[in-house]
Structures are given as C-alpha cells and as structure tokens.
Amino acid sequence: MQKKYYNMNSIPPKEVTPGVRGRFVHSEGMTIAWWEIEKDALLQRHSHVHEQVVNVIEGTLQLVVDDRTWILAPGSVMVIPSGVPHEAKGITFCRVIDAFYPVREDYKG
C-alpha cells in the first residue's frame, strides 16, 4: 500500500446511529475513526471481531465494557479486546478517536 495523506476535516461524516457521526480512514490492517458524539447519544451494546482502542479527546464519555461502567475524560484511553460487549454514551458532546484492528469493512464507503 502506498503512503497516503488525509485531511479528516474534508472527509464527509457518516452517522452510524442518531447523534454518533464518524469520519474513517483505512489502511491495509486497521481503521481510524474520528467520532463526534452528541450529548445523550447512545451507541447500543454490541461486540465485533475488531480490537478497539478508544481515545477521548474532548468531553465526557460513558463506556460500558462487559458489565463495568467507566467514565472517560480527555486523555483517557480504553482498550477493548475482540469480542467483548460494550456500549458508549455521550455524557457531554464528545470527540473520540478510535483505532480498530483489523479493518472495519462495514465503515468503508
């Protein structure tokens, strides 16, 4: 794969659920997602084969991993292993950067 440059601000956001919008970049092996999550928006409990690393940049995010609730603020990072059920809710408006391995084919296009 060739080196590529992206300006995330020029990528149109995709709303994956009400109040949760993402911009996505895909490499050969992973997906980077820049999320904007509205206050009270909920990404319902789910799991996937992808390992996920959640990085909160702005705001406060409630993350439930397995059955434990975490409150993440700027600078917080949570690693979610493959197959582990989780959900997220914006306590305030949030900006979050997630890294997924392997590539999230469902976020392409």
C-alpha positions in Angstrom: 0.0 0.0 0.0 1.3 3.5 -0.9 1.6 6.3 1.7 -1.5 8.4 1.8 -2.3 11.7 3.4 -5.8 12.5 4.6 -7.3 15.7 6.0 -10.0 14.4 8.3 -12.0 17.6 8.1 -12.5 17.1 4.4 -14.0 13.6 4.8 -17.8 13.7 5.0 -19.1 12.3 8.3 -21.2 9.1 8.4 -24.0 8.9 11.0 -23.8 5.3 12.3 -26.6 5.9 14.8 -28.5 9.0 15.8 -26.1 11.6 17.3 -23.0 9.5 16.5 -21.0 10.6 13.4 -17.7 9.3 12.3 -15.0 10.0 9.7 -12.9 7.0 8.7 -9.5 6.2 7.3 -8.5 2.7 6.4 -5.0 1.3 6.0 -4.2 -2.3 5.0 -4.6 -3.5 8.5 -6.6 -1.1 10.5 -9.3 1.6 10.6 -9.0 5.0 12.4 -12.3 6.7 13.3 -12.8 10.3 14.3 -16.1 10.5 16.2 -18.4 13.3 17.2 -20.9 12.1 19.8 -23.7 14.3 20.8 -24.8 14.6 24.5 -27.0 11.7 25.4 -26.4 9.9 22.1 -26.1 6.1 22.7 -24.2 3.5 20.7 -26.0 0.4 21.9 -24.4 -2.6 23.3 -22.6 -4.6 20.7 -19.4 -6.6 20.0 -17.2 -7.2 17.0 -14.1 -9.2 16.0 -12.1 -6.0 16.0 -9.8 -4.9 18.8 -10.7 -1.3 19.6 -8.6 1.4 21.3 -10.8 4.3 22.4 -9.1 7.8 22.9 -11.2 10.6 24.4 -10.1 14.0 23.0 -12.9 16.2 24.2 -15.9 15.9 26.5 -17.1 13.1 28.8 -17.9 9.6 27.5 -19.6 6.8 29.5 -18.3 3.4 28.3 -19.7 0.1 29.5 -17.3 -2.7 28.8 -18.6 -6.2 29.8 -20.7 -5.1 32.7 -18.4 -2.4 34.2 -19.1 1.3 33.6 -16.2 3.7 33.0 -16.4 7.5 32.7 -13.7 8.7 30.3 -12.5 12.3 30.0 -9.9 13.9 27.7 -6.7 11.8 27.9 -8.5 8.6 28.8 -7.7 5.5 26.7 -9.6 2.2 26.9 -8.5 -1.0 25.1 -11.4 -3.3 24.2 -10.4 -6.8 23.2 -12.0 -8.6 20.2 -15.5 -10.0 21.0 -16.1 -8.1 24.3 -19.6 -6.5 24.5 -19.6 -2.7 25.0 -21.7 0.4 24.6 -21.0 4.1 24.7 -23.0 7.2 25.6 -22.1 10.9 25.4 -22.4 12.4 28.9 -21.5 15.7 27.1 -20.6 16.4 23.5 -17.5 14.3 22.8 -14.7 14.0 20.3 -13.2 10.5 20.3 -10.6 8.8 18.1 -10.8 5.0 17.8 -8.4 2.6 16.3 -9.7 -0.7 15.1 -7.8 -3.8 14.1 -8.4 -5.4 11.6 -10.0 -3.0 9.1 -13.7 -2.2 9.7 -15.1 -3.2 6.3 -18.5 -2.0 7.5 -17.2 1.6 7.8 -16.0 1.7 4.2 -17.9 3.6 1.6 
